[in-house]
Amino acid sequence: MTGVATTGTTYLELSEEGGGAHKFYEVRVQGLEVTIRFGRIGEQGQLRSSTFPSTEKAAAAATRKVGEKVRKGYAPAVQGVRQARAVSRRQIVSSRSTATQAPVLWRFASGAAAFGIYVGEEYAYVGNQRGDVYALTHDGRVTGRFALPEGVKCIVADDFWLYAGCDDGRVYDLSGKIPRVAYEIADDVDIYWLDIDDGVLGVSDRQGGITTVDHEDEFQWSRRSRGDHGWMVRCSGETVYHGHSGGVTAYGAHSGEPRWHTGIEGQVLFGWQEPGEVFAGTGRGWVYRLGKADGAVRSRYRCDAAVFSCATSPDGRYVFAGDNHSSVYCFAADGTRLWKLGTGCGSAYSMQYRDERLYIVTTDGSLACIDASEAAVREAEQGRLPQRQDIKASHVTAVAPSAQVETVSAAVVGSAGADGVVLECVQEAGRLRVRVLSPGYDPELRVQFPKEIRTPGARYLVTEVRPSAGGGFYRARGDIRRLL
């Protein structure tokens, strides 16, 4: 293992041929402080700093980090010798549709190609490559905006919580007024897609790997698949489903042990799930419907071009898909194609169906709401379309992530306007943990809480705390204030 002194800098690089990894990792030790700088070769990268109680512990932590990277293939290098390489995340091409126009009720132009979508009971969210995440009502009124780092790849919900994954390797909790960092993925994982279930994060990557991280942002396990370009991950209870160029593989959520593998025709480009089934859209124009228990193919749906996205109605009656020619499809459960229509605003990178409406986010940056009711589709096929509303959002102020925390006097806790749950940050075995102090909660259970704002001995007031679905920890929700 490469050693690290109590003062000094170690610079490592990992550069693979054929468009593989091209990254650096630098560890600088200055007394009690260890600073990590990492990123793509030729770029400034990101900084992370930690302070330790002694120079010996700081040096040991730095040595451990260097050793981890060396085991992953990083090697000592001279900064500046290797040059920057173009980023090639999910480079796929869209063409214009020749199909009849879909009945689009409204369209919001987010300003950049958009992958992220989530449609809940009250709001629809879109996240784009520029880092913007917008919230809109179901009738298209913009109500909020977050300014995240560039490259929002997906927006996922986990019970009451909403998360956005970005190209900076971080996953942001959007449940409060200010975005907070909930997870930090290893810097050598080139993220393609994310999913979260009961606090457990699944990450699929460019190399065909699948990684899981628990609610404390601590690594659980990682596996390499039989293929590469893992553009599908779906987490569900005891199982994680991973789609890649070699098919779809199911793993035990806690052990990482393979449960089944199904080879399919074409590289998986998108995935969807319902309680008993997973769906995989492929580059060969197919959507596969697989049983979760055994991976058996229950049905297939044929599109005319590569499938960028897919979704279903909650009852499984309809299956929807979007191809790279800016068309969307609807199929009956048995595979019968019911209709094919053009979006008029690019190809659907992601989609979600809710209450007879199909919401899509597209290559031109649109969030579009399509009336997918049988009556509206019949009208569209006859050339009769609704008047589309084009939504603007120039008045909405963007809220950026922050490690700053609003403060409030401990004397007002419990008084009018200061209701909430009191938490405390404590140091356990070298790690900062958060527990509930307010009565009525199990003081032994930890709380999922943003790492960047944890301070030993600090107390916080949060809007509410709820037990996880499995009951093993609590989750803080809403606004966070520090008690003085």
LINHUGI-V817743 format. One record per helix or strand of 2 or more residues. SS is the DSSP state (a for helix, b for strand). FROM is the first residue (numbers start at 1). TO is the last residue. If there is no record, write none. Layout:
BEGIN
((SS/FROM/TO) (SS/FROM/TO))
END
This chain:
BEGIN
((b/7/15) (b/22/30) (b/33/40) (b/46/51) (a/55/71) (b/75/76) (b/104/109) (b/114/119) (b/123/128) (b/132/137) (b/142/147) (b/152/158) (b/161/166) (b/170/173) (b/180/184) (b/191/197) (b/200/205) (b/209/213) (b/219/224) (b/232/236) (b/239/244) (b/247/252) (b/258/262) (b/268/274) (b/277/282) (b/286/291) (b/297/302) (b/307/312) (b/318/323) (b/327/332) (b/337/342) (b/348/354) (b/357/362) (b/366/371) (a/374/381) (b/389/391) (b/399/400) (b/406/408) (a/410/412) (b/421/428) (b/431/436) (b/446/448) (a/451/453) (b/459/467) (b/474/483))
END
